């Protein structure tokens, strides 16, 4: 009987992540597919992917970059729209843009001189505009959540990690249950000279 229970739980461990992944993918696929209301299953999804790709192509074209820049400035001037548009744009750029922000995983002490640490990502190499030239901003994601906190640490207190950003993000979001991604902790981050 004990062996059957062990088999059941092993099967659950193998099937539950797969089932949840398929479920989430199906929900997302159906949601995107339903945006255009086309009667052929999959046509709305395909049309959405093609539309996004076409907008990306046009946005990369020299002729349309000026129009995109004007549109961007217009939205940034509107109250509330600026907040939603700007933060969404910056978040998307941080993950998939040409200038990714979550590509510098670090380890920082929770308290000065303490033995507890946070895992996060350097998002700004210098806080000179706040009068803190030898400080950096670190984004610390929360486990099992899409939220996080931004902290400002002295650059001498953080240690860069020799690990991929995706592995560190997976480790944090999973609550530390995935494989530890850290290969080695490098020297403290050197302070960035203030811009003149």
LINJOCOR-V124330 format. One line per field, one symbol per residue. phi: phi as a letter, one per 30 degrees, with the letter a starting at -180 (. if undefined). burial: + if it has 16 or more other ideal C-beta (glycine too) atoms within 10 Angstrom, else -. A space follows every 50 residues. Layout:
# LINJOCOR-V124330
phi: ???
burial: ???
This chain:
# LINJOCOR-V124330
phi: .ddddddddddddddeddddddddddddddddddecidddejdddddddd dddddddddddddcddddddddddddcddideddddddedddddcbddcd cccbdbcbddbdidccbccabdcbdbcedcibdccbcbccdcdhacdabc ccbddddcbdcdadddddddddddiicdddddcacddedddddddc
burial: --------------------------------+----------++-+--- -------------------------------------------+------ ++-+++++---------+++++++-++----+--+++++++--------- +-+++-+++++-+-+-+++-+++-------+-------+--+----
